Amino acid sequence: MSSIVLFDDKKDCCGCGACMNVCPKNAIRMAEDEVGFVYPEIDQNLCIGCGACKKACGYQMQPMMQKSEAVYAAASNDDNLLRKSASGGAFAVLAENVLKKGGVVYGAALPLENGKLEPKHLRIDTVERLTELQGSKYVKSAIGDTYAQAKKDLLDGKSVFFLEHLVRLQA
């Protein structure tokens, strides 16, 4: 069996962790390089060569070229929500709707851990925690295992709202 190679050059990987999250054998871990960026490392002893990692990779997928038919813009009409939000509060309105219906929301947060702000994605399941995900961060967020958590939520029948530009989740 030939070994899987996800990329030959770091410019061909964004470090999102999608490959790690879909690996059925947990053969991929995200490792920090010499300047602090994370990239996947495959344990070839665990890898079964199924290629799920390559299929999940946004950089490996062939782009689907199609013409947009419409463009939409949205903003909250709740002044309180607007003050706590970025970009018009559309995320918060959509997320609140999902949470009120028993769904879960994933997004980037800046929790204080060990005296440092550590950007990472979190799963929330109550409206009270929504403020943790609001506001712009403009830094790379550690995805961790949130893709795998979201897939489990989908398989459990929950509505999932995941704020991340590279996500393509399927139950």
C-alpha positions in Angstrom: 0.0 0.0 0.0 1.4 3.4 -0.9 1.6 6.1 1.8 -0.7 9.1 1.7 1.0 12.5 1.1 -1.3 15.5 1.8 1.0 18.1 0.4 4.5 18.6 -0.9 4.8 22.3 0.1 3.4 24.1 3.1 1.8 26.6 0.8 -0.6 23.8 -0.3 -2.0 23.4 3.2 -4.0 25.9 5.4 -3.7 23.8 8.6 -7.5 23.6 9.0 -7.5 20.1 10.5 -10.3 18.7 8.3 -8.0 15.8 7.4 -7.4 15.0 11.1 -11.1 15.1 11.8 -12.1 12.6 9.1 -9.4 10.1 9.6 -11.1 6.8 10.7 -7.9 5.5 12.4 -6.8 8.8 14.1 -3.6 8.6 12.1 -3.3 12.3 11.6 -2.3 14.9 14.2 -1.8 18.6 13.8 1.8 19.5 14.7 3.3 23.0 15.1 6.2 23.9 12.9 9.2 26.0 13.8 7.3 29.3 13.5 4.1 28.2 15.2 1.8 27.2 12.3 0.1 23.8 12.5 0.2 21.2 9.7 -0.9 17.6 9.6 1.5 14.8 10.3 0.4 11.2 9.3 1.5 8.2 11.4 2.0 5.8 8.5 1.8 2.9 11.0 -1.8 3.8 11.7 -2.8 5.0 8.2 -4.8 2.5 6.1 -4.5 4.6 2.9 -8.3 5.1 2.6 -7.8 8.7 1.2 -10.6 10.2 3.4 -8.1 12.9 4.4 -7.5 14.0 0.8 -11.3 14.0 0.0 -11.9 16.3 3.0 -9.1 18.7 2.1 -10.3 22.0 0.7 -6.9 22.4 -1.0 -7.2 18.9 -2.7 -10.7 19.3 -3.9 -11.3 20.4 -7.5 -13.2 23.7 -7.5 -16.8 23.6 -8.7 -17.2 26.4 -11.2 -20.6 27.8 -11.4 -22.2 31.2 -11.8 -23.8 32.8 -8.8 -27.4 33.5 -9.3 -27.9 35.8 -6.3 -26.1 37.6 -3.6 -27.7 38.4 -0.2 -26.8 40.7 2.6 -28.2 40.6 6.1 -28.1 42.6 9.3 -29.8 42.3 12.7 -32.4 44.9 13.6 -31.7 44.3 17.3 -29.5 47.3 18.4 -28.2 45.4 21.5 -27.1 42.4 19.3 -25.5 44.8 16.8 -23.3 46.3 19.5 -21.9 42.9 20.5 -21.4 41.7 16.9 -19.3 42.2 13.9 -20.5 42.5 10.3 -24.1 43.4 11.0 -24.8 40.6 13.5 -26.1 38.1 10.9 -24.1 35.3 12.5 -25.7 35.9 15.9 -29.2 36.0 14.5 -28.8 32.8 12.6 -27.0 31.1 15.5 -29.6 32.2 18.0 -32.3 30.7 15.8 -30.5 27.3 15.6 -29.9 27.3 19.4 -33.5 28.1 20.3 -34.6 25.1 18.2 -32.3 22.7 20.1 -29.3 22.8 17.7 -25.7 23.5 18.3 -23.3 26.2 17.0 -19.6 26.1 16.3 -17.4 29.1 15.9 -14.2 30.9 16.8 -13.7 32.2 20.3 -10.8 33.9 22.2 -10.9 32.2 25.6 -8.3 33.2 28.2 -6.2 30.1 29.0 -3.1 30.1 31.1 -3.0 33.9 31.0 -3.1 34.0 27.2 -5.9 34.5 24.7 -5.9 31.3 22.6 -8.1 31.4 19.5 -10.0 28.2 19.0 -13.3 26.8 17.8 -15.9 25.9 20.4 -19.2 24.1 20.4 -22.0 25.9 22.2 -25.5 24.6 22.9 -27.2 27.5 24.7 -28.1 31.1 23.7 -26.4 32.3 26.9 -23.0 31.3 25.6 -23.4 32.9 22.1 -21.4 36.0 23.2 -18.3 33.7 23.4 -18.4 33.4 19.6 -19.4 37.0 18.6 -17.1 39.6 17.3 -14.2 39.4 14.8 -11.0 37.7 15.7 -8.8 38.1 12.6 -6.4 35.4 13.7 -6.2 31.7 12.9 -8.4 29.6 15.1 -7.5 26.1 16.3 -10.2 23.8 14.8 -9.3 20.9 17.1 -11.8 18.1 16.8 -14.8 20.3 16.2 -15.5 18.9 12.7 -15.7 15.4 14.1 -18.0 16.7 17.0 -20.2 18.5 14.4 -20.5 15.3 12.4 -21.5 13.4 15.5 -24.1 16.1 16.2 -25.5 15.7 12.7 -25.6 11.9 13.1 -27.5 12.4 16.4 -30.1 14.4 14.5 -29.2 17.9 15.7 -29.2 21.0 13.6 -25.6 22.3 13.3 -24.4 25.8 12.4 -20.7 25.9 11.8 -19.1 29.3 11.1 -16.0 28.3 9.2 -15.2 29.0 5.5 -13.8 25.6 4.6 -16.5 23.3 6.1 -18.3 20.7 4.1 -19.9 18.4 6.7 -22.0 15.4 5.8 -23.7 13.0 8.1 
